[in-house]
Amino acid sequence: MIYFNNDYAEGCHEKVLQALAETNLIQTPGYGEDAYCRRAAEKIRALCAAPEAAVHFLVGGTQTNFTVIDAALRPHQGALCAVTGHIHVHETGAVEATGHKVLTVPSADGKITAAQVAEVVKAHRADSSFEHMVQPKLVYISNPTELGTLYSLAELEELSQTCRELGLYLFLDGARLGYGLMAKGNDVTLPDIARLCDVFYIGGTKVGALFGEAVVIPNAALAEDFRYLIKQHGGMLAKGRLLGVQFDTLMTDNLYFDIAAHADRLADKLRQTFEELHVPFLVPGVTNQLFPILPDAVLDKLSEHFVFCEQQRVDETHRAVRFCTSWATRPEDLEALCEALCQLKVES
């Protein structure tokens, strides 16, 4: 079987594995206080053009999301996100378990707009019973989104301005950030994100690391006592150097961005194949996640050799599924999938 169901099926990039092996017996302080973490943090600050930003390394995306949100919010406050947001759909109520409600708004493309944020906040403040309801205080977005779509620079700037005018924090989940930054048509840079967001993270688990996410906090108010929250939520890894070594390697010689671009190039080829076969998409996307709508018969046949992710039923005979390329996807495996699609005549 060839797996296209996610972008974390493999271990890590060979250079990361080599660096872990080479540093294996070197003794270091624990809990992220080592030279590797410091060096990785400095490289990240430089790439973000944010010399004063705090940088912390956590193990995984869910842990990062609920730790950041809990650090930002008081007990009566909640996080606003698209109805498809990862913290709402795929984290088993992790944010709610910290005592903060996830407040959702409708979204057809995985994104939340500045107008929606303004509408929710202003409606809350205008309600005579506002003190009896959860107060929106943080806006959570993913870039790329759960549906593989991207925020434009104009959209991100508008969101940031609205959040700042209304006194809300803007938090960007970057679990797949590398794939978004390297996608065709993307006009958002790391310095843009650092300038416009109060906190965000650079995902490693899905982009070449064995595990790990790098949290960047440009807003000094959110950085205060953040390590206390990391520890309280079980995120302070005793062997923190394992995270530092990985991100130090990924942020050297453009590795993180090069391997992300590899996934996007292969996704572009698969997208072109679908388009040539006149296959529609659930949503248009430009990153490593594709959501084609295919006949059940074709999907049943494909599933004999390829693994993909079910998304939703579209009608009685068609389903939307997700095909996902990664930093480690082999070109020959992508070719095999494209050939299988052509042989099945999916346009019928």
C-alpha positions in Angstrom: 0.0 0.0 0.0 1.1 3.6 -0.7 0.0 6.2 1.8 -1.4 9.6 0.9 -3.6 10.0 3.9 -1.4 12.4 5.8 2.0 14.2 5.9 3.4 12.5 9.0 3.5 8.8 8.0 7.3 8.8 7.9 9.9 9.4 10.6 12.1 12.4 9.9 14.4 13.8 7.3 17.8 12.0 7.1 19.7 15.1 8.1 17.6 15.4 11.3 18.2 11.8 12.1 21.9 12.2 11.4 22.1 15.2 13.7 20.3 13.3 16.5 22.7 10.4 16.1 25.8 12.7 16.1 24.7 14.5 19.2 23.3 11.5 21.0 26.0 11.1 23.7 26.7 14.8 24.2 25.6 15.9 27.7 23.4 18.9 27.9 21.2 20.7 30.5 17.6 19.6 30.4 14.2 21.2 29.8 15.2 23.2 26.7 18.0 25.0 28.4 20.6 23.6 26.1 22.7 25.2 23.3 20.8 23.4 20.6 17.5 25.0 21.6 19.1 28.4 22.0 20.7 28.2 18.5 17.5 27.0 16.9 15.6 29.8 18.6 18.0 32.4 17.3 17.7 31.1 13.8 13.9 31.2 14.0 14.0 34.8 15.4 16.2 35.8 12.5 14.0 34.2 9.9 11.0 35.9 11.4 12.7 39.3 11.7 11.6 39.3 15.3 14.7 39.6 17.5 12.7 40.1 20.7 10.2 37.3 20.2 10.2 34.4 22.7 10.6 30.9 21.2 9.7 27.7 22.9 9.6 24.1 21.7 6.8 21.7 22.4 6.2 18.1 21.4 3.0 18.2 19.3 0.2 20.4 17.8 -2.6 19.6 20.2 -0.4 20.2 23.2 0.8 23.4 21.6 -2.7 24.7 20.9 -4.2 24.1 24.3 -1.1 25.4 26.1 -1.0 28.6 24.1 -4.7 29.2 24.4 -4.7 28.5 28.2 -1.7 30.9 28.6 -3.5 33.7 26.8 -7.0 33.5 28.3 -8.6 34.1 31.7 -11.2 31.5 32.9 -14.2 33.3 31.5 -12.7 33.8 28.0 -12.9 31.6 24.8 -11.2 31.1 21.5 -13.0 32.0 18.3 -12.4 29.9 15.2 -13.9 28.5 11.9 -16.3 25.6 12.4 -13.7 23.4 10.6 -10.9 24.6 13.0 -8.6 21.9 14.3 -9.2 22.8 18.0 -12.9 22.4 17.4 -13.0 19.2 15.3 -9.9 17.1 15.9 -8.6 17.7 19.4 -11.1 15.8 21.6 -12.1 18.9 23.5 -8.5 19.6 24.6 -9.0 23.4 24.8 -12.3 22.9 26.7 -10.5 20.6 29.1 -8.3 23.6 30.1 -11.5 25.5 30.9 -11.9 27.6 27.8 -14.8 27.3 25.3 -14.2 27.1 21.6 -16.6 29.5 19.8 -17.2 28.7 16.2 -18.3 30.6 13.1 -19.4 29.2 9.7 -16.8 28.6 7.0 -16.9 27.0 3.6 -13.2 27.2 2.9 -11.7 26.7 6.4 -11.0 30.4 6.9 -12.5 33.0 9.3 -12.9 36.6 8.2 -12.3 39.9 10.0 -15.9 40.7 9.4 -17.0 37.6 11.2 -14.7 38.4 14.2 -16.1 41.9 14.4 -19.7 40.7 14.2 -19.3 38.1 17.0 -17.4 40.4 19.3 -19.7 43.4 18.8 -22.8 41.2 19.2 -21.4 39.9 22.5 -20.6 43.4 23.8 -24.0 44.7 22.8 -25.9 41.9 24.5 -27.4 43.0 27.8 -26.5 39.5 29.2 -22.8 39.7 28.1 -21.5 38.9 31.5 -23.4 35.6 31.4 -21.7 34.4 28.3 -18.2 33.3 27.4 -16.2 36.4 26.3 -14.4 36.1 22.9 -10.7 37.0 23.5 -8.6 35.0 21.1 -8.9 34.3 17.3 -7.5 30.9 16.3 -6.6 30.3 12.6 -4.6 27.7 10.8 -2.4 28.5 7.8 -2.8 26.3 5.8 -6.3 25.6 7.0 -7.8 22.2 7.6 -9.0 22.3 4.0 -5.6 23.2 2.5 -6.6 26.8 1.8 -4.3 29.8 2.5 -4.8 33.3 4.0 -3.6 36.1 1.7 -1.5 38.8 3.2 -4.5 41.2 2.8 -6.8 38.8 4.7 -4.2 38.3 7.5 -3.6 42.1 7.8 -7.3 42.8 8.1 -7.7 40.1 10.7 -4.8 41.4 12.7 -6.1 45.0 12.5 -9.6 43.9 13.6 -8.2 41.8 16.5 -6.0 44.7 17.7 -8.9 47.2 17.5 -11.2 44.9 19.5 -8.5 43.8 22.0 -8.3 40.2 20.9 -5.2 38.0 20.5 -4.5 36.5 17.1 -3.0 32.9 17.2 -1.9 31.1 14.1 -1.6 27.3 14.1 1.3 26.6 11.7 1.4 22.8 11.9 1.7 22.8 8.1 3.2 26.3 7.8 6.1 25.2 5.6 3.7 23.9 2.9 1.8 27.2 3.0 4.9 29.4 2.8 6.2 27.5 -0.2 2.9 27.2 -2.1 2.4 28.8 -5.5 0.6 32.2 -5.1 1.4 32.6 -1.4 2.2 36.2 -0.5 2.7 35.8 3.2 6.1 35.5 4.8 7.4 34.5 8.2 8.2 38.2 9.1 4.6 39.1 8.0 3.2 36.4 10.4 5.5 37.6 13.3 4.4 41.2 12.7 0.7 40.5 12.5 0.1 37.7 15.0 0.5 37.7 18.8 1.6 34.1 18.8 2.1 31.4 16.2 4.0 28.2 15.7 6.2 26.6 13.1 5.2 23.0 12.7 7.9 20.3 12.6 6.0 17.1 13.1 4.4 17.3 9.6 7.4 19.0 8.0 10.5 16.8 8.5 10.9 16.4 12.2 10.3 13.2 14.2 8.1 15.4 16.4 7.9 19.0 17.7 6.5 22.5 17.1 8.3 25.8 17.6 6.1 28.4 19.3 7.0 32.0 18.5 5.6 34.7 20.7 6.1 38.3 19.4 3.6 39.7 22.0 5.6 40.1 25.2 2.5 40.0 27.4 1.8 36.4 26.3 5.4 35.4 26.8 5.4 36.2 30.5 5.5 33.0 32.6 4.9 30.8 29.5 7.3 28.1 30.7 5.2 27.7 33.8 2.2 26.8 31.5 4.4 24.5 29.4 5.4 22.6 32.6 1.9 22.6 34.0 0.5 21.1 30.8 3.1 18.3 30.6 4.9 19.9 27.7 8.3 20.6 29.3 10.4 17.7 27.8 13.3 16.7 30.1 15.4 15.9 27.0 14.4 19.2 25.4 17.6 19.0 23.4 15.8 16.5 21.1 13.6 19.4 19.9 16.4 21.9 19.7 18.6 19.6 17.6 15.7 18.9 15.2 14.8 22.6 14.6 18.4 23.7 14.5 18.8 21.2 11.6 15.6 22.1 9.9 16.4 25.9 10.0 19.9 25.4 8.6 20.6 25.9 4.8 16.9 26.3 4.0 16.1 22.7 4.7 12.7 23.3 6.2 11.6 25.3 3.2 13.2 23.1 0.5 11.5 19.9 1.8 8.1 21.7 2.1 8.5 22.9 -1.5 9.0 19.3 -2.6 5.6 18.3 -1.2 3.9 21.2 -2.9 5.5 20.4 -6.3 4.2 16.8 -6.1 0.8 18.1 -5.0 0.8 20.4 -8.0 1.4 17.5 -10.3 -1.4 15.5 -8.7 -3.7 18.5 -8.9 -2.9 18.9 -12.6 -3.8 15.2 -13.2 -7.2 15.7 -11.5 -7.8 18.8 -13.6 -7.0 17.0 -16.8 -9.4 14.3 -15.8 -12.1 17.0 -15.1 -12.3 16.0 -11.4 -13.9 18.7 -9.3 -12.6 19.7 -5.8 -14.4 20.2 -2.6 -12.4 23.4 -2.2 -9.7 24.9 -4.4 -6.3 24.5 -2.7 -2.7 25.3 -3.5 -0.9 23.4 -0.7 0.0 19.7 -0.1 -3.6 18.8 0.7 -6.1 18.0 -2.1 -9.8 17.3 -1.7 -11.1 15.8 -5.0 -14.6 14.6 -5.4 -14.6 11.1 -7.0 -17.1 8.3 -7.7 -17.4 5.6 -5.1 -16.4 2.9 -7.6 -13.2 4.7 -8.4 -12.4 5.2 -4.8 -13.1 1.6 -4.0 -10.7 0.5 -6.7 -8.0 3.0 -5.7 -8.2 1.9 -2.1 -6.8 -1.5 -3.1 -3.4 0.1 -3.6 -3.5 3.6 -2.1 -4.5 4.9 1.3 -6.3 8.3 1.5 -8.5 10.1 4.0 -12.3 10.2 3.9 -13.6 13.7 4.0 -17.4 13.8 3.3 -20.1 12.3 1.1 -21.2 14.7 -1.6 -24.1 12.7 -3.2 -25.3 9.1 -3.5 -22.4 8.1 -5.7 -19.6 10.5 -4.9 -17.3 11.3 -2.0 -14.8 14.0 -1.2 -11.5 12.6 0.0 -8.1 13.9 1.0 -4.8 13.1 -0.8 -1.8 14.5 1.1 1.8 14.7 -0.1 4.6 15.3 2.3 8.3 16.2 2.6 9.1 12.5 2.1 6.7 11.5 -0.7 8.6 9.7 -3.4 8.0 10.9 -7.0 7.6 7.4 -8.2 4.7 6.8 -5.7 3.0 10.0 -7.0 3.5 8.8 -10.6 1.9 5.5 -9.7 -1.2 7.3 -8.2 -1.5 9.5 -11.3 -1.2 6.5 -13.6 -3.9 4.7 -11.6 -6.2 7.6 -11.8 -5.8 7.9 -15.6 -6.4 4.2 -16.1 -9.6 4.3 -14.0 -11.0 7.1 -16.2 -12.2 8.9 -13.2 -14.0 11.6 -15.2 -16.7 9.0 -16.0 
